[in-house]
Amino acid sequence: MNQGPHVVVIGAGFAGIQASRALARQGCRVTLVDRHPYNTFQPLLYQVATGGLNPGDVTYSLRNFAGKHPGVRFTCGTVTGVDPAARTVALDDGREFGYDYLVLGFGVTANFFGLPGVAEHALPMYTRAQALACRDAVFGRLEHYAALPEAERASKDLHIVVVGGGATGVEMAGSLAEMRSTGVPSMYPELDRKRVKVHLIEAGPVLLGPFGHDLQEYTYDEMVKRDVDVRLGTSVAEIEDGRVILKGGEVIESDVVVWGAGVAAYDWVRSLGLELGRGGRIVVDQTLRVKGQDRIFAAGDCSIIEDQVLPQLAQPAMQMGVHIAGQIVALAHGEQLQRFEYWDKGTMATIGRNAAVAEIAVPGRNKAVAFTGFIAWALWVGVHLFMLLGGRNRVGAMINLGFRYLAWGSNTWNIVGDLTAPRRSATSGRPGTEG
């Protein structure tokens, strides 16, 4: 039985899972707290949103996780307060947990930048429920469009607008374009696929900003090849029901708007009384300890390191979680804390079947090796399947993705769910409301 310090870990994302696993292995008692009973593998949510994967393929029971890691206990609840002086964490149901050390790794949420109508009419893509809401909206609109009289369809297009040219936006737009070109003809033979329009709006000058120039150009060319209407250097001013208004006054008709334009800290983080930095993220020092605190650490997207900018990706969060576990063990033994050093292993993004970009770090080389096309796509598939928690999830995802891409053009291209009415709402997908 673990007899080490009691560590409360808030948030079961990449950072929280890695911290909990590493702490348990080193003899600590861990209480893992999350408002959901499952971990969500966010990089594959776009596949759920476009009917390629079941939601169960990308979610993993946290009680299963705790059962496989002696020393970890999971509790489902929403944190409402932290008292550093008393070393307690309060939950919304009145429960309270004492801790020796606290790890914050609860991630971030969608950033709407205060733009009018975005929260009401756009669909973010950061939780399981939001991905399902997006899937139901897309296929609901397709069903509604297919039910229109032929004469009306002949004079009307269906528009899906994706906002944000990062990995989330590119992967979502690419998958929607594939669905339009491959899935629509088999599932909706009465529709003219050319009348289903996919738009990708990016405020910056390029797609996939963190990647090298050649990979950015490749991504743009692949999007154009897939007949995606790419708008670079274009910002959204407002979203209304049925249309996206751009800065400058141009209007794009919209039946579904998918929002992947950025992330921000949860508003409730301010109530914790910790020092916050850019974007409302918790400020930590180079050891990942929260500034001004001696027993609280933070990792992943909810944190920001002084004088060090890290990409908001899975790898930094995972490495930070493991590092924090070592720091806590060091503190418990009276040892000195170590500076966190991020090892950039590279990054990748998929555009569609047989098309992706990857920059992979190679030991001994100062510059990452770049891949495009099928090789990058195969690397992307392999890495993401490997990173999924649970063998059952890996097998399920492999079967569903394999069927989607091997049975190309079949009439069972997508996994369907409930269909939403033509008028969309993002309310059901906001953080804290999903089931």
VOVEXRO-537990 format. One record per residue (C-alpha): x, y, z; chain. Coordinates in nm, 4 decimals. Layout:
% VOVEXRO-537990
+----------+----------+----------+-----+
!       xx !       yy !       zz ! mol !
+----------+----------+----------+-----+
!        X !        Y !        Z !   A !
...
+----------+----------+----------+-----+
***
This chain:
% VOVEXRO-537990
+----------+----------+----------+-----+
!       xx !       yy !       zz ! mol !
+----------+----------+----------+-----+
!   0.0000 !   0.0000 !   0.0000 !   A !
!   0.1293 !   0.3456 !  -0.0955 !   A !
!   0.2417 !   0.5413 !   0.2134 !   A !
!   0.3858 !   0.8493 !   0.0419 !   A !
!   0.2420 !   1.2019 !   0.0443 !   A !
!  -0.1202 !   1.2546 !  -0.0566 !   A !
!  -0.1429 !   1.4395 !  -0.3878 !   A !
!  -0.4681 !   1.5755 !  -0.5280 !   A !
!  -0.4624 !   1.6051 !  -0.9081 !   A !
!  -0.7342 !   1.8236 !  -1.0596 !   A !
!  -0.8034 !   1.7419 !  -1.4228 !   A !
!  -0.7595 !   1.4139 !  -1.6086 !   A !
!  -0.6191 !   1.5423 !  -1.9343 !   A !
!  -0.2736 !   1.4673 !  -2.0719 !   A !
!  -0.0937 !   1.6366 !  -1.7809 !   A !
!  -0.3149 !   1.4973 !  -1.5049 !   A !
!  -0.3031 !   1.1396 !  -1.6321 !   A !
!   0.0756 !   1.1403 !  -1.6659 !   A !
!   0.1235 !   1.3020 !  -1.3255 !   A !
!  -0.1114 !   1.0548 !  -1.1555 !   A !
!   0.0548 !   0.7535 !  -1.3169 !   A !
!   0.4070 !   0.8700 !  -1.2301 !   A !
!   0.3143 !   0.9673 !  -0.8731 !   A !
!   0.1513 !   0.6297 !  -0.8055 !   A !
!   0.4573 !   0.4479 !  -0.9381 !   A !
!   0.6717 !   0.6410 !  -0.6902 !   A !
!   0.4585 !   0.5485 !  -0.3903 !   A !
!   0.2359 !   0.8529 !  -0.3553 !   A !
!  -0.1335 !   0.8426 !  -0.2671 !   A !
!  -0.3219 !   1.0164 !  -0.5477 !   A !
!  -0.6765 !   1.1499 !  -0.5596 !   A !
!  -0.7624 !   1.2276 !  -0.9219 !   A !
!  -1.0540 !   1.4705 !  -0.9587 !   A !
!  -1.2391 !   1.5445 !  -1.2812 !   A !
!  -1.5902 !   1.6655 !  -1.3611 !   A !
!  -1.6261 !   1.3791 !  -1.6096 !   A !
!  -1.5886 !   1.0067 !  -1.5369 !   A !
!  -1.3651 !   0.9705 !  -1.8416 !   A !
!  -1.0488 !   1.0988 !  -2.0061 !   A !
!  -1.0971 !   1.2485 !  -2.3531 !   A !
!  -0.8391 !   1.2122 !  -2.6285 !   A !
!  -0.8923 !   1.5533 !  -2.7844 !   A !
!  -0.6761 !   1.5132 !  -3.0986 !   A !
!  -0.9321 !   1.2683 !  -3.2435 !   A !
!  -1.2491 !   1.4583 !  -3.1537 !   A !
!  -1.2765 !   1.5842 !  -3.5108 !   A !
!  -1.3199 !   1.2206 !  -3.6200 !   A !
!  -1.6119 !   1.1898 !  -3.3784 !   A !
!  -1.7550 !   1.5148 !  -3.5157 !   A !
!  -1.7473 !   1.3840 !  -3.8728 !   A !
!  -1.8741 !   1.0341 !  -3.7986 !   A !
!  -1.5435 !   0.8481 !  -3.8267 !   A !
!  -1.5196 !   0.7320 !  -3.4652 !   A !
!  -1.7588 !   0.6508 !  -3.1843 !   A !
!  -1.7264 !   0.8771 !  -2.8773 !   A !
!  -1.6269 !   0.5675 !  -2.6793 !   A !
!  -1.3235 !   0.5253 !  -2.9039 !   A !
!  -1.1710 !   0.8481 !  -2.7718 !   A !
!  -1.2887 !   0.8387 !  -2.4095 !   A !
!  -1.1517 !   0.6140 !  -2.1360 !   A !
!  -1.3049 !   0.5374 !  -1.7967 !   A !
!  -1.1123 !   0.7066 !  -1.5169 !   A !
!  -1.2254 !   0.4365 !  -1.2763 !   A !
!  -1.0606 !   0.1831 !  -1.5069 !   A !
!  -0.7489 !   0.3992 !  -1.5006 !   A !
!  -0.7524 !   0.4164 !  -1.1210 !   A !
!  -0.8133 !   0.0423 !  -1.0956 !   A !
!  -0.5015 !  -0.0274 !  -1.2995 !   A !
!  -0.2809 !   0.2046 !  -1.0935 !   A !
!  -0.2631 !   0.1117 !  -0.7227 !   A !
!  -0.2456 !   0.4262 !  -0.5160 !   A !
!  -0.4780 !   0.6263 !  -0.7448 !   A !
!  -0.8339 !   0.6951 !  -0.6373 !   A !
!  -1.0737 !   0.8729 !  -0.8729 !   A !
!  -1.3569 !   1.0998 !  -0.7682 !   A !
!  -1.5997 !   1.2709 !  -1.0049 !   A !
!  -1.6764 !   1.6309 !  -0.9167 !   A !
!  -1.6326 !   1.9968 !  -1.0034 !   A !
!  -1.3800 !   2.1991 !  -0.8054 !   A !
!  -1.5190 !   2.5196 !  -0.6555 !   A !
!  -1.2298 !   2.6334 !  -0.4409 !   A !
!  -0.8752 !   2.5786 !  -0.3198 !   A !
!  -0.7481 !   2.6842 !   0.0233 !   A !
!  -0.3658 !   2.6805 !   0.0178 !   A !
!  -0.3398 !   2.7682 !   0.3870 !   A !
!  -0.5598 !   2.4785 !   0.4989 !   A !
!  -0.4384 !   2.2598 !   0.2091 !   A !
!  -0.7908 !   2.1677 !   0.1037 !   A !
!  -0.9858 !   2.1388 !  -0.2206 !   A !
!  -1.3643 !   2.1955 !  -0.2179 !   A !
!  -1.6100 !   2.0359 !  -0.4637 !   A !
!  -1.9512 !   2.1602 !  -0.5707 !   A !
!  -2.1314 !   1.8830 !  -0.3805 !   A !
!  -1.9846 !   1.9912 !  -0.0484 !   A !
!  -1.7027 !   1.7379 !  -0.0296 !   A !
!  -1.3596 !   1.8561 !   0.0749 !   A !
!  -1.0214 !   1.6882 !   0.0294 !   A !
!  -0.7051 !   1.7597 !   0.2167 !   A !
!  -0.3725 !   1.7388 !   0.0349 !   A !
!  -0.0013 !   1.7414 !   0.0930 !   A !
!   0.0586 !   1.8594 !  -0.2632 !   A !
!  -0.1783 !   1.9808 !  -0.5335 !   A !
!  -0.1462 !   1.9461 !  -0.9118 !   A !
!  -0.3623 !   2.1606 !  -1.1410 !   A !
!  -0.4079 !   2.0246 !  -1.4911 !   A !
!  -0.7646 !   2.1062 !  -1.5912 !   A !
!  -0.6890 !   2.2432 !  -1.9362 !   A !
!  -0.8637 !   2.5274 !  -2.1164 !   A !
!  -1.1797 !   2.6004 !  -2.3099 !   A !
!  -1.2744 !   2.7678 !  -2.6368 !   A !
!  -1.1908 !   3.1361 !  -2.6790 !   A !
!  -1.4655 !   3.3369 !  -2.8486 !   A !
!  -1.2696 !   3.6650 !  -2.8151 !   A !
!  -1.5868 !   3.8470 !  -2.7085 !   A !
!  -1.7194 !   3.8448 !  -3.0654 !   A !
!  -2.0965 !   3.8914 !  -3.0972 !   A !
!  -2.2975 !   3.5779 !  -3.1681 !   A !
!  -2.0106 !   3.3282 !  -3.1535 !   A !
!  -2.1167 !   3.1601 !  -2.8291 !   A !
!  -2.4748 !   3.1352 !  -2.9565 !   A !
!  -2.4161 !   3.0181 !  -3.3127 !   A !
!  -2.0754 !   2.8457 !  -3.3324 !   A !
!  -1.9801 !   2.4946 !  -3.2243 !   A !
!  -1.6467 !   2.4540 !  -3.0405 !   A !
!  -1.4539 !   2.1263 !  -3.0513 !   A !
!  -1.2849 !   2.0687 !  -2.7164 !   A !
!  -1.5064 !   1.8127 !  -2.5389 !   A !
!  -1.6828 !   1.4880 !  -2.6191 !   A !
!  -2.0240 !   1.6538 !  -2.5968 !   A !
!  -1.9165 !   1.9368 !  -2.8268 !   A !
!  -1.7905 !   1.6897 !  -3.0882 !   A !
!  -2.1226 !   1.5038 !  -3.0733 !   A !
!  -2.3147 !   1.8323 !  -3.1017 !   A !
!  -2.1096 !   1.9153 !  -3.4092 !   A !
!  -2.1721 !   1.5726 !  -3.5643 !   A !
!  -2.5456 !   1.5968 !  -3.5030 !   A !
!  -2.5559 !   1.9487 !  -3.6459 !   A !
!  -2.3667 !   1.8535 !  -3.9630 !   A !
!  -2.5736 !   1.5450 !  -4.0392 !   A !
!  -2.8927 !   1.7178 !  -3.9269 !   A !
!  -2.8325 !   1.9899 !  -4.1824 !   A !
!  -2.7558 !   1.7334 !  -4.4516 !   A !
!  -3.0838 !   1.5536 !  -4.3793 !   A !
!  -3.2737 !   1.8819 !  -4.3820 !   A !
!  -3.1100 !   1.9793 !  -4.7114 !   A !
!  -3.1855 !   1.6411 !  -4.8668 !   A !
!  -3.5519 !   1.6777 !  -4.7687 !   A !
!  -3.5935 !   2.0030 !  -4.9603 !   A !
!  -3.7844 !   1.9919 !  -5.2903 !   A !
!  -3.5493 !   1.9320 !  -5.5798 !   A !
!  -3.6233 !   2.2717 !  -5.7303 !   A !
!  -3.5290 !   2.4448 !  -5.4052 !   A !
!  -3.2071 !   2.2445 !  -5.3691 !   A !
!  -3.1115 !   2.3419 !  -5.7221 !   A !
!  -3.0977 !   2.7072 !  -5.6161 !   A !
!  -2.9467 !   2.6685 !  -5.2704 !   A !
!  -2.6083 !   2.5592 !  -5.1366 !   A !
!  -2.5286 !   2.4096 !  -4.7954 !   A !
!  -2.2436 !   2.5943 !  -4.6235 !   A !
!  -2.0201 !   2.4613 !  -4.3444 !   A !
!  -1.7784 !   2.7210 !  -4.2087 !   A !
!  -1.4708 !   2.6275 !  -4.0034 !   A !
!  -1.3014 !   2.9149 !  -3.8201 !   A !
!  -0.9345 !   2.8734 !  -3.7292 !   A !
!  -0.6433 !   2.7518 !  -3.9400 !   A !
!  -0.4555 !   2.5614 !  -3.6707 !   A !
!  -0.4499 !   2.1836 !  -3.6410 !   A !
!  -0.8105 !   2.1642 !  -3.5171 !   A !
!  -0.9467 !   2.3747 !  -3.8014 !   A !
!  -0.7366 !   2.2113 !  -4.0735 !   A !
!  -0.8215 !   1.8586 !  -3.9613 !   A !
!  -1.1902 !   1.9411 !  -3.9309 !   A !
!  -1.2097 !   2.1151 !  -4.2686 !   A !
!  -1.0153 !   1.8357 !  -4.4371 !   A !
!  -1.2440 !   1.5689 !  -4.2915 !   A !
!  -1.5554 !   1.7643 !  -4.3919 !   A !
!  -1.4192 !   1.7990 !  -4.7451 !   A !
!  -1.3668 !   1.4212 !  -4.7592 !   A !
!  -1.7166 !   1.3642 !  -4.6303 !   A !
!  -1.8506 !   1.5969 !  -4.9007 !   A !
!  -1.6573 !   1.4293 !  -5.1818 !   A !
!  -1.6791 !   1.0650 !  -5.0680 !   A !
!  -1.9515 !   1.0259 !  -4.8081 !   A !
!  -2.2218 !   1.2477 !  -4.9578 !   A !
!  -2.2408 !   1.0680 !  -5.2962 !   A !
!  -2.2883 !   0.7299 !  -5.1267 !   A !
!  -2.5133 !   0.8394 !  -4.8396 !   A !
!  -2.7105 !   1.1144 !  -5.0152 !   A !
!  -2.7342 !   1.0206 !  -5.3847 !   A !
!  -3.0064 !   1.2822 !  -5.4324 !   A !
!  -2.7631 !   1.5630 !  -5.3483 !   A !
!  -2.5167 !   1.7382 !  -5.5755 !   A !
!  -2.1963 !   1.7292 !  -5.3733 !   A !
!  -2.0746 !   2.0443 !  -5.5476 !   A !
!  -2.3489 !   2.2335 !  -5.3678 !   A !
!  -2.2047 !   2.1375 !  -5.0275 !   A !
!  -1.9492 !   2.4109 !  -4.9555 !   A !
!  -1.6698 !   2.3925 !  -4.6968 !   A !
!  -1.5062 !   2.7205 !  -4.5921 !   A !
!  -1.1919 !   2.7594 !  -4.3768 !   A !
!  -1.1291 !   3.1039 !  -4.2276 !   A !
!  -0.7934 !   3.1960 !  -4.0744 !   A !
!  -0.7010 !   3.5398 !  -3.9394 !   A !
!  -0.3281 !   3.4856 !  -3.9954 !   A !
!  -0.1367 !   3.4760 !  -4.3236 !   A !
!  -0.0840 !   3.0950 !  -4.3268 !   A !
!  -0.2393 !   2.7665 !  -4.2190 !   A !
!  -0.0672 !   2.5679 !  -3.9407 !   A !
!   0.1370 !   2.8608 !  -3.8135 !   A !
!   0.3848 !   2.6595 !  -3.5980 !   A !
!   0.5008 !   2.4480 !  -3.8954 !   A !
!   0.7695 !   2.5258 !  -4.1529 !   A !
!   0.6894 !   2.7275 !  -4.4632 !   A !
!   0.7007 !   2.4304 !  -4.7027 !   A !
!   0.4524 !   2.2366 !  -4.4903 !   A !
!   0.2245 !   2.5391 !  -4.4698 !   A !
!   0.2275 !   2.5672 !  -4.8474 !   A !
!   0.1619 !   2.1946 !  -4.8831 !   A !
!  -0.1352 !   2.2204 !  -4.6459 !   A !
!  -0.2834 !   2.5128 !  -4.8361 !   A !
!  -0.2424 !   2.3352 !  -5.1702 !   A !
!  -0.4038 !   2.0167 !  -5.0346 !   A !
!  -0.6983 !   2.2141 !  -4.9009 !   A !
!  -0.7503 !   2.3848 !  -5.2348 !   A !
!  -0.7189 !   2.0477 !  -5.4104 !   A !
!  -1.0032 !   1.9250 !  -5.1878 !   A !
!  -1.2143 !   2.2222 !  -5.2954 !   A !
!  -1.2078 !   2.3956 !  -4.9585 !   A !
!  -1.2642 !   2.7707 !  -4.9767 !   A !
!  -0.9605 !   2.8903 !  -4.7782 !   A !
!  -0.9648 !   3.2526 !  -4.6569 !   A !
!  -0.6295 !   3.3663 !  -4.5146 !   A !
!  -0.5838 !   3.7002 !  -4.3426 !   A !
!  -0.9560 !   3.7036 !  -4.2754 !   A !
!  -1.1167 !   3.7727 !  -3.9386 !   A !
!  -1.4671 !   3.7115 !  -3.8133 !   A !
!  -1.6538 !   4.0185 !  -3.6877 !   A !
!  -1.9835 !   3.8596 !  -3.5877 !   A !
!  -2.1881 !   3.5444 !  -3.6317 !   A !
!  -2.5629 !   3.5494 !  -3.6797 !   A !
!  -2.8070 !   3.2674 !  -3.7397 !   A !
!  -2.7342 !   3.1575 !  -4.0952 !   A !
!  -2.4381 !   3.3805 !  -4.1715 !   A !
!  -2.0822 !   3.4706 !  -4.0743 !   A !
!  -1.9967 !   3.8400 !  -4.1013 !   A !
!  -1.6316 !   3.9117 !  -4.1740 !   A !
!  -1.4372 !   4.2230 !  -4.0835 !   A !
!  -1.4786 !   4.4469 !  -4.3825 !   A !
!  -1.8436 !   4.3598 !  -4.4226 !   A !
!  -1.8342 !   4.0472 !  -4.6414 !   A !
!  -2.0936 !   3.7851 !  -4.5494 !   A !
!  -2.0625 !   3.4059 !  -4.5839 !   A !
!  -2.3783 !   3.2004 !  -4.5604 !   A !
!  -2.3511 !   2.9355 !  -4.2878 !   A !
!  -2.5606 !   2.6319 !  -4.2010 !   A !
!  -2.3038 !   2.5076 !  -3.9481 !   A !
!  -2.0134 !   2.7024 !  -3.7961 !   A !
!  -1.7313 !   2.5075 !  -3.6284 !   A !
!  -1.5113 !   2.7189 !  -3.3993 !   A !
!  -1.1441 !   2.6237 !  -3.3635 !   A !
!  -0.9900 !   2.9702 !  -3.3483 !   A !
!  -0.8238 !   2.9576 !  -3.0095 !   A !
!  -0.8383 !   2.8623 !  -2.6443 !   A !
!  -0.8662 !   3.0492 !  -2.3161 !   A !
!  -0.8604 !   2.9739 !  -1.9462 !   A !
!  -1.1862 !   2.8965 !  -1.7668 !   A !
!  -1.3413 !   3.2022 !  -1.6023 !   A !
!  -1.3656 !   3.0243 !  -1.2664 !   A !
!  -0.9847 !   2.9972 !  -1.2437 !   A !
!  -0.9812 !   3.3574 !  -1.1192 !   A !
!  -1.1651 !   3.2466 !  -0.8057 !   A !
!  -0.8695 !   3.0291 !  -0.7002 !   A !
!  -0.6721 !   3.3364 !  -0.5955 !   A !
!  -0.3553 !   3.2318 !  -0.7821 !   A !
!  -0.1412 !   3.4610 !  -0.9956 !   A !
!  -0.2590 !   3.4619 !  -1.3561 !   A !
!  -0.0683 !   3.5514 !  -1.6706 !   A !
!  -0.1506 !   3.5886 !  -2.0390 !   A !
!  -0.4901 !   3.4496 !  -2.1332 !   A !
!  -0.5840 !   3.3944 !  -1.7694 !   A !
!  -0.3425 !   3.1028 !  -1.7358 !   A !
!  -0.1802 !   3.0184 !  -1.4007 !   A !
!   0.1765 !   3.1465 !  -1.3716 !   A !
!   0.4354 !   2.8857 !  -1.2721 !   A !
!   0.8098 !   2.9179 !  -1.2269 !   A !
!   1.0747 !   2.7188 !  -1.4108 !   A !
!   1.0192 !   2.4241 !  -1.1744 !   A !
!   0.6435 !   2.4222 !  -1.2580 !   A !
!   0.5497 !   2.5328 !  -0.9071 !   A !
!   0.2718 !   2.7925 !  -0.8990 !   A !
!   0.4161 !   3.1344 !  -0.8313 !   A !
!   0.3802 !   3.2279 !  -0.4658 !   A !
!   0.2886 !   2.8739 !  -0.3574 !   A !
!   0.5093 !   2.6048 !  -0.2053 !   A !
!   0.2882 !   2.2955 !  -0.2491 !   A !
!   0.0867 !   2.3691 !  -0.5658 !   A !
!   0.2016 !   2.2832 !  -0.9178 !   A !
!   0.0311 !   2.3410 !  -1.2526 !   A !
!   0.0828 !   2.1749 !  -1.5907 !   A !
!  -0.0509 !   2.1774 !  -1.9431 !   A !
!  -0.2611 !   2.4418 !  -2.1110 !   A !
!  -0.3952 !   2.5905 !  -1.7867 !   A !
!  -0.0427 !   2.7037 !  -1.6922 !   A !
!   0.2142 !   2.9403 !  -1.8345 !   A !
!   0.5846 !   2.9304 !  -1.7472 !   A !
!   0.7628 !   3.2557 !  -1.6733 !   A !
!   1.0003 !   3.3496 !  -1.9587 !   A !
!   0.9293 !   3.0277 !  -2.1507 !   A !
!   0.6639 !   2.9870 !  -2.4177 !   A !
!   0.5509 !   2.6296 !  -2.4856 !   A !
!   0.3094 !   2.5123 !  -2.7551 !   A !
!  -0.0344 !   2.4156 !  -2.6244 !   A !
!  -0.0061 !   2.0551 !  -2.7355 !   A !
!  -0.0194 !   1.7088 !  -2.5815 !   A !
!   0.3564 !   1.6539 !  -2.5572 !   A !
!   0.4402 !   1.9540 !  -2.3350 !   A !
!   0.1487 !   1.8680 !  -2.1041 !   A !
!   0.2566 !   1.5036 !  -2.0744 !   A !
!   0.6182 !   1.5938 !  -2.0042 !   A !
!   0.5129 !   1.8545 !  -1.7485 !   A !
!   0.2954 !   1.5987 !  -1.5696 !   A !
!   0.5846 !   1.3530 !  -1.5376 !   A !
!   0.8220 !   1.6300 !  -1.4271 !   A !
!   0.5841 !   1.7477 !  -1.1547 !   A !
!   0.5629 !   1.3944 !  -1.0149 !   A !
!   0.9410 !   1.3953 !  -0.9777 !   A !
!   0.9319 !   1.7391 !  -0.8165 !   A !
!   0.6794 !   1.6301 !  -0.5546 !   A !
!   0.8822 !   1.3224 !  -0.4652 !   A !
!   1.1925 !   1.5416 !  -0.4406 !   A !
!   1.0162 !   1.7856 !  -0.2076 !   A !
!   0.8882 !   1.5012 !   0.0085 !   A !
!   1.2484 !   1.3844 !   0.0526 !   A !
!   1.3855 !   1.7328 !   0.1165 !   A !
!   1.5647 !   1.7504 !  -0.2163 !   A !
!   1.6084 !   2.0463 !  -0.4493 !   A !
!   1.3618 !   2.1116 !  -0.7298 !   A !
!   1.4780 !   2.0869 !  -1.0913 !   A !
!   1.4111 !   2.3209 !  -1.3800 !   A !
!   1.1701 !   2.1857 !  -1.6408 !   A !
!   1.3266 !   2.1354 !  -1.9832 !   A !
!   1.0893 !   2.0634 !  -2.2680 !   A !
!   1.2001 !   1.8063 !  -2.5250 !   A !
!   1.0341 !   1.8951 !  -2.8518 !   A !
!   0.9754 !   1.5619 !  -3.0248 !   A !
!   0.8015 !   1.7273 !  -3.3173 !   A !
!   0.4450 !   1.7880 !  -3.4217 !   A !
!   0.2041 !   1.6705 !  -3.6882 !   A !
!  -0.1366 !   1.7392 !  -3.8366 !   A !
!  -0.3524 !   1.5473 !  -4.0808 !   A !
!  -0.5318 !   1.6989 !  -4.3774 !   A !
!  -0.7142 !   1.3908 !  -4.5019 !   A !
!  -0.6641 !   1.0416 !  -4.6353 !   A !
!  -0.2987 !   0.9955 !  -4.7408 !   A !
!  -0.2237 !   1.3624 !  -4.6707 !   A !
!  -0.0625 !   1.5040 !  -4.3578 !   A !
!   0.2353 !   1.7073 !  -4.2394 !   A !
!   0.4871 !   1.6094 !  -3.9748 !   A !
!   0.8026 !   1.7562 !  -3.8250 !   A !
!   0.9907 !   1.4907 !  -3.6288 !   A !
!   1.2897 !   1.5654 !  -3.4069 !   A !
!   1.5897 !   1.3405 !  -3.4728 !   A !
!   1.8697 !   1.3093 !  -3.2127 !   A !
!   2.1890 !   1.4703 !  -3.3366 !   A !
!   2.0134 !   1.7046 !  -3.5797 !   A !
!   1.9398 !   2.0685 !  -3.5055 !   A !
!   1.6461 !   2.0768 !  -3.7436 !   A !
!   1.3410 !   1.8523 !  -3.7388 !   A !
!   1.2880 !   1.6192 !  -4.0344 !   A !
!   0.9792 !   1.7133 !  -4.2357 !   A !
!   0.7393 !   1.4660 !  -4.3945 !   A !
!   0.4312 !   1.5139 !  -4.6092 !   A !
!   0.1818 !   1.2916 !  -4.7877 !   A !
!   0.1278 !   0.9246 !  -4.7110 !   A !
!   0.4354 !   0.8840 !  -4.4883 !   A !
!   0.3282 !   1.1722 !  -4.2641 !   A !
!  -0.0298 !   1.0426 !  -4.2634 !   A !
!   0.0811 !   0.6915 !  -4.1622 !   A !
!   0.2972 !   0.8413 !  -3.8849 !   A !
!   0.0042 !   1.0502 !  -3.7667 !   A !
!  -0.2304 !   0.7486 !  -3.7549 !   A !
!   0.0263 !   0.5314 !  -3.5753 !   A !
!   0.1180 !   0.7908 !  -3.3124 !   A !
!  -0.2426 !   0.8778 !  -3.2316 !   A !
!  -0.3532 !   0.5163 !  -3.2022 !   A !
!  -0.0563 !   0.4474 !  -2.9727 !   A !
!  -0.1391 !   0.7457 !  -2.7500 !   A !
!  -0.4975 !   0.6362 !  -2.6872 !   A !
!  -0.5609 !   0.5024 !  -2.3384 !   A !
!  -0.6739 !   0.1400 !  -2.3207 !   A !
!  -0.6267 !  -0.1504 !  -2.5588 !   A !
!  -0.9990 !  -0.1669 !  -2.6330 !   A !
!  -0.9982 !   0.1978 !  -2.7448 !   A !
!  -0.6966 !   0.1387 !  -2.9683 !   A !
!  -0.8599 !  -0.1632 !  -3.1316 !   A !
!  -1.1939 !   0.0139 !  -3.1714 !   A !
!  -1.0362 !   0.3246 !  -3.3211 !   A !
!  -0.8152 !   0.1152 !  -3.5504 !   A !
!  -1.1175 !  -0.0776 !  -3.6814 !   A !
!  -1.3312 !   0.2306 !  -3.7376 !   A !
!  -1.0537 !   0.4380 !  -3.8959 !   A !
!  -0.9422 !   0.1376 !  -4.0997 !   A !
!  -1.2924 !   0.0858 !  -4.2301 !   A !
!  -1.3351 !   0.4546 !  -4.3126 !   A !
!  -1.0122 !   0.4743 !  -4.5098 !   A !
!  -0.9924 !   0.1224 !  -4.6538 !   A !
!  -1.3590 !   0.0941 !  -4.7516 !   A !
!  -1.3251 !   0.4266 !  -4.9326 !   A !
!  -1.6460 !   0.5291 !  -5.1043 !   A !
!  -1.8652 !   0.2665 !  -4.9335 !   A !
!  -2.2232 !   0.3501 !  -4.8386 !   A !
!  -2.1499 !   0.3001 !  -4.4666 !   A !
!  -1.8921 !   0.5786 !  -4.4493 !   A !
!  -2.0027 !   0.7411 !  -4.1254 !   A !
!  -2.1258 !   0.6689 !  -3.7743 !   A !
!  -2.4537 !   0.8519 !  -3.7176 !   A !
!  -2.6320 !   0.9756 !  -3.4079 !   A !
!  -2.9231 !   1.2038 !  -3.3290 !   A !
!  -2.9957 !   1.4900 !  -3.5644 !   A !
!  -3.0385 !   1.8478 !  -3.4521 !   A !
!  -3.2959 !   2.0872 !  -3.5908 !   A !
!  -3.1833 !   2.3329 !  -3.8593 !   A !
!  -3.1378 !   2.6091 !  -3.6032 !   A !
!  -2.8171 !   2.5370 !  -3.4161 !   A !
!  -2.7115 !   2.6187 !  -3.0637 !   A !
!  -2.3707 !   2.5925 !  -2.8989 !   A !
!  -2.5171 !   2.6118 !  -2.5489 !   A !
!  -2.5367 !   2.2368 !  -2.4964 !   A !
!  -2.1685 !   2.2041 !  -2.5694 !   A !
!  -2.0299 !   2.4644 !  -2.3349 !   A !
!  -1.7889 !   2.3508 !  -2.0666 !   A !
!  -1.9661 !   2.2246 !  -1.7583 !   A !
!  -2.2913 !   2.1289 !  -1.9300 !   A !
!  -2.1946 !   1.8162 !  -2.1198 !   A !
!  -2.2982 !   1.4804 !  -1.9806 !   A !
+----------+----------+----------+-----+
***
